[in-house]
């Protein structure tokens, strides 16, 4: 899988923006201003092809047990709610997209009703 595939997949989700709020190497995908996926461009280019996605805490544990390429979120992320998925390793691409969807949906479900209503109105 390539970075542009991940970018296109995320940007096709309703209300999603791509930003670089931390530095010029970390792509952050947000829905209505809330993060649901991060990708380190510099690390990707050096062969460390990984993304960080938000995950339900119990599901996060199960996901780490099921796939070798899934580990506790990066040092700066909540270990309880975020997983690092090493793309192009043990997890098939379709599964990576499933977990991006899970992250997006989890973030949307945690939004205020007002933000959820605004999201529904977007085309």
C-alpha positions as CSV (number, residue, x, y, z in Angstrom):
1,X,0.0,0.0,0.0
2,X,1.2,3.5,-0.7
3,X,0.7,6.8,1.1
4,X,-1.6,8.2,-1.7
5,X,-3.9,5.2,-1.3
6,X,-4.3,6.0,2.4
7,X,-4.7,9.7,1.8
8,X,-7.4,9.1,-0.8
9,X,-9.2,6.6,1.4
10,X,-9.3,9.0,4.3
11,X,-10.1,12.2,2.3
12,X,-13.1,10.4,0.7
13,X,-14.7,10.2,4.2
14,X,-17.3,12.8,4.9
15,X,-16.0,15.9,6.8
16,X,-12.3,14.8,6.6
17,X,-9.4,17.2,6.3
18,X,-5.7,16.5,6.1
19,X,-3.4,18.7,8.2
20,X,0.2,18.9,9.4
21,X,-0.3,20.5,12.9
22,X,2.7,19.0,14.6
23,X,5.6,19.2,12.1
24,X,6.2,19.0,8.3
25,X,6.4,15.2,8.4
26,X,3.2,14.0,10.2
27,X,0.0,13.9,8.2
28,X,-3.0,14.1,10.5
29,X,-6.5,13.2,9.2
30,X,-9.4,14.7,11.1
31,X,-13.1,14.5,10.9
32,X,-14.8,17.8,11.9
33,X,-11.5,18.8,13.6
34,X,-11.0,15.6,15.6
35,X,-8.0,13.2,14.8
36,X,-8.7,9.7,13.6
37,X,-5.5,8.8,11.8
38,X,-1.8,9.9,11.8
39,X,0.9,8.9,9.3
40,X,4.6,9.8,9.6
41,X,5.8,10.7,6.1
42,X,9.5,10.7,7.0
43,X,9.3,7.4,8.7
44,X,7.3,6.0,5.8
45,X,10.0,7.0,3.3
46,X,12.6,5.3,5.6
47,X,10.7,2.1,5.4
48,X,8.8,2.4,8.7
49,X,5.4,2.2,7.0
50,X,2.9,2.7,9.9
51,X,-0.2,4.6,10.8
52,X,-1.8,5.4,14.1
53,X,-5.6,4.9,14.5
54,X,-7.9,5.3,17.4
55,X,-9.5,2.1,18.7
56,X,-12.0,1.0,21.3
57,X,-9.8,-0.1,24.3
58,X,-10.9,-3.8,24.4
59,X,-10.8,-4.1,20.6
60,X,-7.3,-2.6,20.7
61,X,-6.0,-5.4,22.8
62,X,-7.6,-8.0,20.6
63,X,-6.2,-6.4,17.5
64,X,-2.7,-6.5,19.0
65,X,-3.1,-10.1,19.8
66,X,-4.4,-11.0,16.4
67,X,-1.8,-9.2,14.2
68,X,2.0,-9.0,14.7
69,X,2.1,-5.7,12.8
70,X,-0.2,-4.0,15.4
71,X,1.4,-2.5,18.5
72,X,0.6,-0.1,21.2
73,X,0.3,3.5,19.9
74,X,3.3,5.7,19.5
75,X,4.9,7.2,22.6
76,X,2.9,10.5,22.2
77,X,-0.4,8.7,21.8
78,X,-2.7,7.3,24.5
79,X,-1.8,3.6,24.8
80,X,-5.3,2.8,25.8
81,X,-7.1,4.3,22.7
82,X,-4.5,4.3,19.9
83,X,-2.8,1.5,18.0
84,X,0.1,1.7,15.6
85,X,-0.5,-0.5,12.5
86,X,2.6,-1.5,10.5
87,X,1.2,-1.3,7.0
88,X,2.4,-3.9,4.4
89,X,3.2,-6.5,7.1
90,X,0.9,-9.0,8.7
91,X,-2.4,-7.2,8.1
92,X,-4.1,-7.3,4.7
93,X,-4.9,-3.9,3.1
94,X,-8.6,-4.5,3.4
95,X,-8.2,-5.0,7.2
96,X,-6.2,-1.7,7.4
97,X,-9.1,0.1,5.8
98,X,-11.5,-1.6,8.2
99,X,-9.5,-0.2,11.1
100,X,-9.4,3.3,9.6
101,X,-13.2,3.0,9.3
102,X,-13.4,1.9,13.0
103,X,-11.2,4.9,14.0
104,X,-13.3,7.4,12.0
105,X,-16.6,6.0,13.4
106,X,-15.3,6.0,16.9
107,X,-14.3,9.6,16.7
108,X,-17.7,10.6,15.1
109,X,-19.6,8.7,17.8
110,X,-17.7,10.7,20.5
111,X,-18.6,14.1,18.9
112,X,-21.2,16.4,20.3
113,X,-24.7,16.0,18.8
114,X,-24.2,19.4,17.2
115,X,-21.0,18.3,15.3
116,X,-22.6,15.0,14.3
117,X,-25.6,17.0,12.9
118,X,-23.2,19.3,11.0
119,X,-21.4,16.3,9.6
120,X,-24.6,14.7,8.3
121,X,-25.4,17.9,6.4
122,X,-22.1,17.7,4.4
123,X,-22.0,16.3,0.9
